[in-house]
Amino acid sequence: MSEHNKIDEHDNSLKVGSRGPTLMEDFHFREKMTHFDHERIPERVVHARGSGAHGYLQVYESMAEYTKAKFLQDPSVKIPVFVRFSTVVGFRGSADTVRDVRGFATKFYTEDGNFDLVGNNMPIFFIQDAIKFPDLVHAVKPEPHNEMPQASAAHDNFWDFISLMPESMHMIMWVLSDRALPRSYRMMEGFGVHTFRFINEQGKARFVKFHWKPTLGMHSLV
């Protein structure tokens, strides 16, 4: 006869100390994320609606002072790049002009292999702990019986979630600003989601964040 214990805590993952990284031994976290990743709907769970663009990266000057990554060394070399821009909430047939966060998925085709970098057009995020991500997405998705509202956070499920998560207050201010209605993908900023560590040939390390600045300036639909 097996025993089953109820889980009374699934909003916080196990950490190393108060500010440390998430522990992969937290099987509740891994089970929750695995279940979320395997949800089967006819499209991507998030970022289903997207557009792509080919381009290249050419550094203005060598970044050798900060990193030994080869593709950031030579200003004369052009690195092929592909970027997928997307809204977050909408289904694959939704509008590109809705009030929503825009995602970046950037792939650099370097001599040493592909380097992937993901980001958004806003510098912060709704949650601090990744274990809450499935809950955030489930809250912001349309009602299952009528598919409303589409590509929008304008319903009670989402606002219930926001009201219970104090860390989301900063992000919701951005979502309700003009930043959530970019006029064009060429007229919005980009912010890498993760913090990375650059290490140079001398072994000196620095924490860095990637930012994209539009040469056309930032413009919104309103």
N, C-alpha and C positions, 0 to 999 in steps of 0.2 A: 504494500500500500504506500503510495507516494504522498508526500506532504507538499502543499503549495503555500508559499508566503506571499502576501500582497506587498506590492512595491508602493511605498508611501512617498517616495522622492524620485521624480524623474525630470526635474527642471534644472538640475545642476550635476555636472559630471565631476568625477574625482580629479583633484588637482594635486600638484606638488606644492604644498603651502598655499597661502592666500592668493598669490599672484603667479603661481607656477603653471607649467604646461599641463594639458590633459593627459591622464594616464590611460594607456591602451588596455590595461587590465580591467577597466570599468566595463564589464560585459553588458550592463544595462544600456550604456551609451552605444556600444557597438551593435547590439541587437536592434535598438531603436533606429539607428541610421541605416542599417542593412535592410530593415523592413521598409523604410522610406525609399531607399534607392531602388527597390524591386517592385514598387507599386506599378501596376500595369494599367495605363490609360493609353489612348491612341497616339499620344504625343509625349514630348518631354514634360516632366512634372512642373518645372519652371523654365523660363527663357525659351518657350516654344516658338515665339515669333521673332525672327531675326533677319538681318541683312548682312552681307559680307563684302569686304573690300580688300583688294590686293594692294600692296605698297612695298616700301623698303625702309629700313633703318640705316641712317648714316650719322655716326656721332660727329658732333661739331669739333670735338677735340678728344684726344686719348684719355680714357678713364683709368690708366695704369696706376695712378696714385691711389685709387680706391679699390680696384679689383683686378685680378689676373684673368678674368673671363675673356677669352680670345676675341669674341665678337664685339667687344667694347673697346678695342685697342686702336684700330687703324681708321682715321677719318676718311681715308680714300676708298674704303670698302663699303659696298652697299649690301646689306643683309635683307634677303626677301622676307616679307612679312605678310601674314593674312590675319585680318581682324573680323570677328563676327560681333556685330552690335545687336542688342535685343532688348525688348521689354521683358519684365519679369513675370507678371501675373497672367497676361492675356493668353488665350489659346491661339493656335497657329493661324487662324483666320481673322484675328482681332486687328484693330487699327494701330498704326504706328504713332498716333498723335495723342494717346491717352495719358492721363496723369499717372506716371509710374517711374520707378527707377529704371535706368538703362544700364545694361550689362556690357562689359567688354570681354572678349576672349581673344587674346593675341597670341599668335604662334610665330616664333622667329625661327627661320630655317638656317641654322648656323652650320659651320663646318664640323662642329663637334656633336651635332644632333639637334633635335628640335627642342626649343625652350618655350614653355607655355606660361603665360601670365594672364591671370584673370583680374577683373576690376569692375567698378561701377562708376557712374557719373556723379556720385556723391561720396564724400570722404569717410563717412562713418556708417554704422549699420545698426539695425533694430535691436540686435541681441549681442551679448558678450560671450555666452556659452553656446557652443555648437550643438549641444544636445537639444536646444530649443528650436532649432531650425525647422524640423518637420512640423512642429506646432505652429510656428509663424506662417509657413506656407499653407497649411490646412486652414488656418484662420482667414487668410487673405484671398483664398480661392473662391470662385463663385459658388452660390448655393447649388447643391447637387441636383435638386429636383427641377430647377428652372434656369440654371446657368446664368443667373444674375447676381450681382452686377458683373459685367465682363470687363476685364483688364482695369479694374478699379478697386480701391480699398474702401468703398462707400457702403459698408454694411456692418451690422451689429457684431458679427463674429470677430471681425478684425478689431473693432474698437473695444470689445471685451478684452481681447488679448493685449492691446496697447495699454489699457487701463490697469492691467495686472502686472505689467513689466515696466518699472520705473526707468530702466536703462534705455527704453525706446523713445523717450521724450525728445531727445535731440534729433533723432532721425526723422520723426514725424514732422518736425518743423521744416526740414529740408523737403520732404515729400509734398508738403502743402505750399511750397514756394515755387517760383518760376522755374527752378532747376528741374522740376519734374515734367516740364512741358517744353523740351528743346525744339527749336525750329528745324534743326537738321542734325544729323550725326556729326557733321563737320563743325557744329557750333556749340559743342558742349565739352566740358572737361572730363578727364578720366583719372581715376584713383585706384591704384593696385590694392586689392583687398588685403593681402598679407604684408607683413614686414619681413624683409629679407636681410641677410647679412652678407655684405661684400668683404672679401679677404684679398689683400694685395700680395705681391710676391714676397714682401717682408713679413707676412703673417699677421699684419695689423688688420683688425676687424672693425667694421662699422655697420650699424643698423641703418637700413635705407627703406624709403617708400618710393614707389614709382608714380609720377604724375604726368598726365597728358595735358598740354595747353593748346587750344585751337588757334591756329594762325588767323582765322576769320573773326576771332572774338566770340564771346558767349552771347547767344540770342535765344529768346523764347517765343512761343506762339502768342503770349499775352504780354 
